Amino acid sequence: MPDFPVARFHALKDGEGRIVHAGDLEVALFRDGDRVYALGNTCLHTGGALGEGFVIDGCAVCPWHGWQYDLASGRRRPGIGDLGVPTYATRVEADEVVVTVPDDAMGS
């Protein structure tokens, strides 16, 4: 599973999203307090860019129509079956946010 440095932690605004690239994969990155979360960037509703959205109550909110996804699990809230977006592991090393992408997610 490759790791990709994608942003500086101090440059991320709390409660806001940002679109980054982990290799060829487009990822929505969100800072919520002292935590950083990485989700697939495409909303399941109409394909909106989640990374252009914001955080409310532990959820990424799509800026197009307000669909919400739990930051930790990627599941749609309110829960509707198993609908959700992919999530990716993140860590902060010396102010650098690193996203780990499973091999099977590369190129998708």
DRENTORKOL-3810 file (N, C-alpha, C; in nm, 4 decimals):
REM DRENTORKOL-3810
@n.u->0.0841; n.v->-0.1176; n.w->0.0000; ca.u->0.0000; ca.v->0.0000; ca.w->0.0000; c.u->0.0888; c.v->0.1241; c.w->0.0000
@n.u->0.0836; n.v->0.2009; n.w->-0.1050; ca.u->0.1688; ca.v->0.3191; ca.w->-0.1127; c.u->0.1185; c.v->0.4350; c.w->-0.0260
@n.u->0.2137; n.v->0.5127; n.w->0.0226; ca.u->0.1860; ca.v->0.6334; ca.w->0.1005; c.u->0.2148; c.v->0.7551; c.w->0.0133
@n.u->0.1303; n.v->0.8577; n.w->0.0296; ca.u->0.1471; ca.v->0.9799; ca.w->-0.0484; c.u->0.1388; c.v->1.1020; c.w->0.0424
@n.u->0.2424; n.v->1.1840; n.w->0.0487; ca.u->0.2308; ca.v->1.3121; ca.w->0.1181; c.u->0.1436; c.v->1.4038; c.w->0.0324
@n.u->0.0389; n.v->1.4628; n.w->0.0933; ca.u->-0.0587; ca.v->1.5371; ca.w->0.0131; c.u->-0.0785; c.v->1.6823; c.w->0.0546
@n.u->-0.0432; n.v->1.7183; n.w->0.1792; ca.u->-0.0672; ca.v->1.8556; ca.w->0.2255; c.u->0.0081; c.v->1.8790; c.w->0.3558
@n.u->0.0214; n.v->2.0043; n.w->0.3919; ca.u->0.0755; ca.v->2.0429; ca.w->0.5218; c.u->-0.0425; c.v->2.0577; c.w->0.6187
@n.u->-0.0303; n.v->1.9963; n.w->0.7365; ca.u->-0.1393; ca.v->2.0015; ca.w->0.8341; c.u->-0.1750; c.v->2.1456; c.w->0.8693
@n.u->-0.0747; n.v->2.2283; n.w->0.8967; ca.u->-0.1024; ca.v->2.3653; ca.w->0.9398; c.u->-0.1705; c.v->2.4483; c.w->0.8301
@n.u->-0.1623; n.v->2.4042; n.w->0.7052; ca.u->-0.2247; ca.v->2.4778; ca.w->0.5952; c.u->-0.3717; c.v->2.4394; c.w->0.5748
@n.u->-0.4168; n.v->2.3326; n.w->0.6403; ca.u->-0.5569; ca.v->2.2900; ca.w->0.6276; c.u->-0.6429; c.v->2.3712; c.w->0.7223
@n.u->-0.7550; n.v->2.4221; n.w->0.6722; ca.u->-0.8474; ca.v->2.4976; ca.w->0.7557; c.u->-0.9438; c.v->2.4013; c.w->0.8235
@n.u->-0.9551; n.v->2.4160; n.w->0.9549; ca.u->-1.0451; ca.v->2.3312; ca.w->1.0311; c.u->-1.1882; c.v->2.3447; c.w->0.9783
@n.u->-1.2512; n.v->2.2301; n.w->0.9501; ca.u->-1.3900; ca.v->2.2291; ca.w->0.9049; c.u->-1.4088; c.v->2.2448; c.w->0.7557
@n.u->-1.3008; n.v->2.2530; n.w->0.6811; ca.u->-1.3109; ca.v->2.2691; ca.w->0.5360; c.u->-1.2456; c.v->2.1522; c.w->0.4641
@n.u->-1.2932; n.v->2.1257; n.w->0.3438; ca.u->-1.2365; ca.v->2.0213; ca.w->0.2609; c.u->-1.1356; c.v->2.0768; c.w->0.1632
@n.u->-1.0610; n.v->1.9848; n.w->0.1058; ca.u->-0.9632; ca.v->2.0196; ca.w->0.0032; c.u->-0.9475; c.v->1.8980; c.w->-0.0869
@n.u->-0.9350; n.v->1.9203; n.w->-0.2158; ca.u->-0.9096; ca.v->1.8119; ca.w->-0.3103; c.u->-0.7587; c.v->1.7983; c.w->-0.3269
@n.u->-0.7094; n.v->1.6748; n.w->-0.3097; ca.u->-0.5674; ca.v->1.6451; ca.w->-0.3258; c.u->-0.5547; c.v->1.5207; c.w->-0.4129
@n.u->-0.4332; n.v->1.4927; n.w->-0.4549; ca.u->-0.4066; ca.v->1.3719; ca.w->-0.5327; c.u->-0.3091; c.v->1.2827; c.w->-0.4575
@n.u->-0.3497; n.v->1.1588; n.w->-0.4391; ca.u->-0.2634; ca.v->1.0557; ca.w->-0.3825; c.u->-0.2260; c.v->0.9667; c.w->-0.5001
@n.u->-0.1133; n.v->0.9955; n.w->-0.5611; ca.u->-0.0809; ca.v->0.9316; ca.w->-0.6882; c.u->-0.1805; c.v->0.9814; c.w->-0.7920
@n.u->-0.2449; n.v->0.8899; n.w->-0.8621; ca.u->-0.3446; ca.v->0.9267; ca.w->-0.9629; c.u->-0.4856; c.v->0.9352; c.w->-0.9063
@n.u->-0.5018; n.v->0.9069; n.w->-0.7774; ca.u->-0.6333; ca.v->0.9023; ca.w->-0.7142; c.u->-0.6707; c.v->1.0386; c.w->-0.6562
@n.u->-0.7891; n.v->1.0888; n.w->-0.6934; ca.u->-0.8387; ca.v->1.2146; ca.w->-0.6391; c.u->-0.9064; c.v->1.1868; c.w->-0.5051
@n.u->-0.8650; n.v->1.2615; n.w->-0.4036; ca.u->-0.9091; ca.v->1.2369; ca.w->-0.2661; c.u->-0.9626; c.v->1.3665; c.w->-0.2061
@n.u->-1.0702; n.v->1.3542; n.w->-0.1268; ca.u->-1.1224; ca.v->1.4670; ca.w->-0.0498; c.u->-1.0597; c.v->1.4608; c.w->0.0889
@n.u->-0.9891; n.v->1.5656; n.w->0.1259; ca.u->-0.9191; ca.v->1.5712; ca.w->0.2536; c.u->-0.9921; c.v->1.6694; c.w->0.3440
@n.u->-1.0191; n.v->1.6288; n.w->0.4686; ca.u->-1.0908; ca.v->1.7133; ca.w->0.5634; c.u->-1.0160; c.v->1.7189; c.w->0.6957
@n.u->-1.0059; n.v->1.8391; n.w->0.7501; ca.u->-0.9536; ca.v->1.8554; ca.w->0.8857; c.u->-1.0717; c.v->1.8803; c.w->0.9780
@n.u->-1.0770; n.v->1.8015; n.w->1.0854; ca.u->-1.1802; ca.v->1.8183; ca.w->1.1871; c.u->-1.1080; c.v->1.8232; c.w->1.3214
@n.u->-1.0804; n.v->1.9447; n.w->1.3668; ca.u->-1.0008; ca.v->1.9616; ca.w->1.4884; c.u->-0.8576; c.v->1.9206; c.w->1.4636
@n.u->-0.8081; n.v->1.8255; n.w->1.5438; ca.u->-0.6697; ca.v->1.7815; ca.w->1.5262; c.u->-0.6588; c.v->1.6536; c.w->1.4445
@n.u->-0.7681; n.v->1.6128; n.w->1.3805; ca.u->-0.7693; ca.v->1.4915; ca.w->1.2975; c.u->-0.7846; c.v->1.5286; c.w->1.1507
@n.u->-0.7292; n.v->1.4431; n.w->1.0645; ca.u->-0.7433; ca.v->1.4601; ca.w->0.9200; c.u->-0.8020; c.v->1.3314; c.w->0.8637
@n.u->-0.8985; n.v->1.3451; n.w->0.7753; ca.u->-0.9662; ca.v->1.2316; ca.w->0.7142; c.u->-0.9547; c.v->1.2417; c.w->0.5625
@n.u->-0.9479; n.v->1.1267; n.w->0.4979; ca.u->-0.9410; ca.v->1.1210; ca.w->0.3517; c.u->-1.0524; c.v->1.0301; c.w->0.3020
@n.u->-1.1310; n.v->1.0815; n.w->0.2097; ca.u->-1.2429; ca.v->1.0081; ca.w->0.1510; c.u->-1.2333; c.v->1.0151; c.w->-0.0008
@n.u->-1.3040; n.v->0.9233; n.w->-0.0666; ca.u->-1.3187; ca.v->0.9346; ca.w->-0.2107; c.u->-1.3825; c.v->1.0689; c.w->-0.2416
@n.u->-1.3435; n.v->1.1326; n.w->-0.3481; ca.u->-1.3867; ca.v->1.2694; ca.w->-0.3758; c.u->-1.5216; c.v->1.2800; c.w->-0.4450
@n.u->-1.5831; n.v->1.1707; n.w->-0.4864; ca.u->-1.7057; ca.v->1.1783; ca.w->-0.5661; c.u->-1.8293; c.v->1.1438; c.w->-0.4831
@n.u->-1.9198; n.v->1.2401; n.w->-0.4690; ca.u->-2.0466; ca.v->1.2179; ca.w->-0.3996; c.u->-2.1307; c.v->1.1178; c.w->-0.4785
@n.u->-2.1982; n.v->1.0295; n.w->-0.4068; ca.u->-2.2804; ca.v->0.9273; ca.w->-0.4722; c.u->-2.4100; c.v->0.9820; c.w->-0.5309
@n.u->-2.4501; n.v->1.1014; n.w->-0.4914; ca.u->-2.5766; ca.v->1.1577; ca.w->-0.5377; c.u->-2.5695; c.v->1.1978; c.w->-0.6852
@n.u->-2.4914; n.v->1.3001; n.w->-0.7154; ca.u->-2.4789; ca.v->1.3442; ca.w->-0.8549; c.u->-2.3346; c.v->1.3707; c.w->-0.8939
@n.u->-2.2401; n.v->1.3123; n.w->-0.8194; ca.u->-2.1001; ca.v->1.3228; ca.w->-0.8572; c.u->-2.0290; c.v->1.4488; c.w->-0.8136
@n.u->-2.0861; n.v->1.5216; n.w->-0.7192; ca.u->-2.0224; ca.v->1.6432; ca.w->-0.6700; c.u->-1.8857; c.v->1.6153; c.w->-0.6087
@n.u->-1.8012; n.v->1.7157; n.w->-0.6084; ca.u->-1.6664; ca.v->1.7041; ca.w->-0.5520; c.u->-1.6738; c.v->1.7259; c.w->-0.4008
@n.u->-1.6626; n.v->1.6174; n.w->-0.3239; ca.u->-1.6718; ca.v->1.6278; ca.w->-0.1786; c.u->-1.5659; c.v->1.7206; c.w->-0.1205
@n.u->-1.4483; n.v->1.7218; n.w->-0.1796; ca.u->-1.3400; ca.v->1.8045; ca.w->-0.1290; c.u->-1.3669; c.v->1.9536; c.w->-0.1357
@n.u->-1.4711; n.v->1.9938; n.w->-0.2078; ca.u->-1.5112; ca.v->2.1341; ca.w->-0.2112; c.u->-1.6106; c.v->2.1657; c.w->-0.0997
@n.u->-1.6427; n.v->2.0636; n.w->-0.0190; ca.u->-1.7414; ca.v->2.0789; ca.w->0.0868; c.u->-1.6799; c.v->2.1169; c.w->0.2204
@n.u->-1.7523; n.v->2.0837; n.w->0.3262; ca.u->-1.7155; ca.v->2.1255; ca.w->0.4614; c.u->-1.7571; c.v->2.0186; c.w->0.5603
@n.u->-1.7242; n.v->2.0398; n.w->0.6871; ca.u->-1.7517; ca.v->1.9434; ca.w->0.7932; c.u->-1.8610; c.v->1.9969; c.w->0.8853
@n.u->-1.9589; n.v->1.9097; n.w->0.9123; ca.u->-2.0604; ca.v->1.9383; ca.w->1.0137; c.u->-2.0811; c.v->1.8109; c.w->1.0939
@n.u->-2.0676; n.v->1.8217; n.w->1.2247; ca.u->-2.0990; ca.v->1.7112; ca.w->1.3160; c.u->-2.0327; c.v->1.5801; c.w->1.2748
@n.u->-1.9036; n.v->1.5855; n.w->1.2424; ca.u->-1.8294; ca.v->1.4646; ca.w->1.2078; c.u->-1.8577; c.v->1.4093; c.w->1.0702
@n.u->-1.9207; n.v->1.4901; n.w->0.9857; ca.u->-1.9529; ca.v->1.4460; ca.w->0.8493; c.u->-1.8964; c.v->1.5416; c.w->0.7453
@n.u->-1.8553; n.v->1.4839; n.w->0.6325; ca.u->-1.8224; ca.v->1.5636; ca.w->0.5147; c.u->-1.9541; c.v->1.5948; c.w->0.4451
@n.u->-1.9745; n.v->1.7198; n.w->0.4093; ca.u->-2.0992; ca.v->1.7623; ca.w->0.3455; c.u->-2.0694; c.v->1.8026; c.w->0.2020
@n.u->-2.1378; n.v->1.7371; n.w->0.1078; ca.u->-2.1209; ca.v->1.7710; ca.w->-0.0334; c.u->-2.1766; c.v->1.9106; c.w->-0.0592
@n.u->-2.1011; n.v->1.9960; n.w->-0.1282; ca.u->-2.1469; ca.v->2.1324; ca.w->-0.1512; c.u->-2.2598; c.v->2.1432; c.w->-0.2533
@n.u->-2.2840; n.v->2.0384; n.w->-0.3304; ca.u->-2.3863; ca.v->2.0474; ca.w->-0.4343; c.u->-2.5278; c.v->2.0346; c.w->-0.3789
@n.u->-2.5558; n.v->1.9300; n.w->-0.3027; ca.u->-2.6925; ca.v->1.9069; ca.w->-0.2539; c.u->-2.6975; c.v->1.8653; c.w->-0.1077
@n.u->-2.5851; n.v->1.8756; n.w->-0.0363; ca.u->-2.5865; ca.v->1.8535; ca.w->0.1072; c.u->-2.5805; c.v->1.7101; c.w->0.1554
@n.u->-2.5542; n.v->1.6139; n.w->0.0668; ca.u->-2.5394; ca.v->1.4764; ca.w->0.1152; c.u->-2.4241; c.v->1.4725; c.w->0.2138
@n.u->-2.4401; n.v->1.3911; n.w->0.3201; ca.u->-2.3392; ca.v->1.3845; ca.w->0.4259; c.u->-2.2808; c.v->1.2441; c.w->0.4369
@n.u->-2.1501; n.v->1.2402; n.w->0.4650; ca.u->-2.0762; ca.v->1.1140; ca.w->0.4796; c.u->-1.9946; c.v->1.1188; c.w->0.6085
@n.u->-2.0069; n.v->1.0159; n.w->0.6900; ca.u->-1.9300; ca.v->1.0060; ca.w->0.8128; c.u->-1.7806; c.v->1.0100; c.w->0.7792
@n.u->-1.7064; n.v->1.0972; n.w->0.8452; ca.u->-1.5642; ca.v->1.1126; ca.w->0.8139; c.u->-1.4841; c.v->0.9860; c.w->0.8411
@n.u->-1.5165; n.v->0.9139; n.w->0.9464; ca.u->-1.4384; ca.v->0.7960; ca.w->0.9837; c.u->-1.4711; c.v->0.6735; c.w->0.8987
@n.u->-1.5980; n.v->0.6542; n.w->0.8646; ca.u->-1.6382; ca.v->0.5317; ca.w->0.7940; c.u->-1.6722; c.v->0.5526; c.w->0.6470
@n.u->-1.7005; n.v->0.6766; n.w->0.6066; ca.u->-1.7428; ca.v->0.7051; ca.w->0.4698; c.u->-1.8893; c.v->0.6737; c.w->0.4435
@n.u->-1.9600; n.v->0.6213; n.w->0.5438; ca.u->-2.1013; ca.v->0.5848; ca.w->0.5248; c.u->-2.1898; c.v->0.7076; c.w->0.5164
@n.u->-2.2897; n.v->0.6967; n.w->0.4318; ca.u->-2.3879; ca.v->0.8038; ca.w->0.4120; c.u->-2.4666; c.v->0.8228; c.w->0.5402
@n.u->-2.4904; n.v->0.9480; n.w->0.5771; ca.u->-2.5768; ca.v->0.9796; ca.w->0.6908; c.u->-2.6883; c.v->1.0673; c.w->0.6423
@n.u->-2.8113; n.v->1.0415; n.w->0.6789; ca.u->-2.8502; ca.v->0.9265; ca.w->0.7590; c.u->-2.8250; c.v->0.7970; c.w->0.6829
@n.u->-2.7985; n.v->0.6911; n.w->0.7585; ca.u->-2.7650; ca.v->0.5623; ca.w->0.6980; c.u->-2.8726; c.v->0.5115; c.w->0.6044
@n.u->-2.8323; n.v->0.4802; n.w->0.4845; ca.u->-2.9228; ca.v->0.4233; ca.w->0.3846; c.u->-2.8522; c.v->0.2993; c.w->0.3312
@n.u->-2.8850; n.v->0.1841; n.w->0.3880; ca.u->-2.8183; ca.v->0.0615; ca.w->0.3455; c.u->-2.6691; c.v->0.0727; c.w->0.3664
@n.u->-2.5938; n.v->0.0244; n.w->0.2697; ca.u->-2.4483; ca.v->0.0264; ca.w->0.2792; c.u->-2.3867; c.v->0.1365; c.w->0.1943
@n.u->-2.4650; n.v->0.2382; n.w->0.1589; ca.u->-2.4115; ca.v->0.3456; ca.w->0.0759; c.u->-2.2975; c.v->0.4177; c.w->0.1469
@n.u->-2.1919; n.v->0.4432; n.w->0.0731; ca.u->-2.0804; ca.v->0.5176; ca.w->0.1288; c.u->-1.9719; c.v->0.5390; c.w->0.0255
@n.u->-1.8774; n.v->0.6212; n.w->0.0630; ca.u->-1.7612; ca.v->0.6483; ca.w->-0.0216; c.u->-1.6396; c.v->0.5838; c.w->0.0425
@n.u->-1.5357; n.v->0.5561; n.w->-0.0355; ca.u->-1.4149; ca.v->0.4963; ca.w->0.0219; c.u->-1.3475; c.v->0.5904; c.w->0.1218
@n.u->-1.2809; n.v->0.5315; n.w->0.2188; ca.u->-1.1989; ca.v->0.6072; ca.w->0.3125; c.u->-1.0551; c.v->0.5568; c.w->0.3022
@n.u->-0.9619; n.v->0.6433; n.w->0.3356; ca.u->-0.8205; ca.v->0.6093; ca.w->0.3280; c.u->-0.7522; c.v->0.6502; c.w->0.4576
@n.u->-0.6583; n.v->0.5698; n.w->0.5019; ca.u->-0.5851; ca.v->0.5982; ca.w->0.6244; c.u->-0.5001; c.v->0.7238; c.w->0.6072
@n.u->-0.4944; n.v->0.8042; n.w->0.7132; ca.u->-0.4109; ca.v->0.9239; ca.w->0.7128; c.u->-0.3258; c.v->0.9265; c.w->0.8393
@n.u->-0.2156; n.v->0.9982; n.w->0.8301; ca.u->-0.1335; ca.v->1.0253; ca.w->0.9473; c.u->-0.0593; c.v->1.1564; c.w->0.9211
@n.u->-0.0155; n.v->1.2180; n.w->1.0289; ca.u->0.0612; ca.v->1.3423; ca.w->1.0182; c.u->0.2017; c.v->1.3144; c.w->1.0687
@n.u->0.2993; n.v->1.3429; n.w->0.9840; ca.u->0.4411; ca.v->1.3254; ca.w->1.0168; c.u->0.5114; c.v->1.4577; c.w->0.9943
@n.u->0.5574; n.v->1.5183; n.w->1.1031; ca.u->0.6301; ca.v->1.6462; ca.w->1.0930; c.u->0.5533; c.v->1.7472; c.w->1.0087
@n.u->0.4245; n.v->1.7633; n.w->1.0387; ca.u->0.3336; ca.v->1.8586; ca.w->0.9730; c.u->0.2894; c.v->1.8155; c.w->0.8329
@n.u->0.3386; n.v->1.7041; n.w->0.7823; ca.u->0.3005; ca.v->1.6552; ca.w->0.6493; c.u->0.1879; c.v->1.5527; c.w->0.6643
@n.u->0.0757; n.v->1.5752; n.w->0.5944; ca.u->-0.0350; ca.v->1.4792; ca.w->0.5945; c.u->-0.0039; c.v->1.3730; c.w->0.4894
@n.u->-0.0061; n.v->1.2476; n.w->0.5329; ca.u->0.0235; ca.v->1.1349; ca.w->0.4451; c.u->-0.1013; c.v->1.0484; c.w->0.4330
@n.u->-0.1384; n.v->1.0148; n.w->0.3101; ca.u->-0.2535; ca.v->0.9284; ca.w->0.2827; c.u->-0.2015; c.v->0.7945; c.w->0.2321
@n.u->-0.2542; n.v->0.6859; n.w->0.2894; ca.u->-0.2195; ca.v->0.5505; ca.w->0.2465; c.u->-0.3338; c.v->0.4974; c.w->0.1605
@n.u->-0.2995; n.v->0.4513; n.w->0.0412; ca.u->-0.3998; ca.v->0.4037; ca.w->-0.0539; c.u->-0.3786; c.v->0.2546; c.w->-0.0778
@n.u->-0.4836; n.v->0.1729; n.w->-0.0581; ca.u->-0.4695; ca.v->0.0306; ca.w->-0.0874; c.u->-0.4366; c.v->0.0086; c.w->-0.2347
@n.u->-0.3589; n.v->-0.0955; n.w->-0.2620; ca.u->-0.3195; ca.v->-0.1241; ca.w->-0.3997; c.u->-0.4384; c.v->-0.1389; c.w->-0.4925
@n.u->-0.5493; n.v->-0.1969; n.w->-0.4437; ca.u->-0.6648; ca.v->-0.2190; ca.w->-0.5313; c.u->-0.7414; c.v->-0.0903; c.w->-0.5626
@n.u->-0.7101; n.v->0.0199; n.w->-0.4945; ca.u->-0.7763; ca.v->0.1476; ca.w->-0.5225; c.u->-0.6984; c.v->0.2303; c.w->-0.6244
@n.u->-0.5765; n.v->0.1919; n.w->-0.6507; ca.u->-0.4941; ca.v->0.2682; ca.w->-0.7443; c.u->-0.5473; c.v->0.2511; c.w->-0.8862
@n.u->-0.5508; n.v->0.3632; n.w->-0.9561; ca.u->-0.5961; ca.v->0.3601; ca.w->-1.0950; c.u->-0.7456; c.v->0.3600; c.w->-1.1118
@n.u->-0.8222; n.v->0.3690; n.w->-1.0005; ca.u->-0.9681; ca.v->0.3720; ca.w->-1.0131; c.u->-1.0202; c.v->0.5119; c.w->-1.0044
END
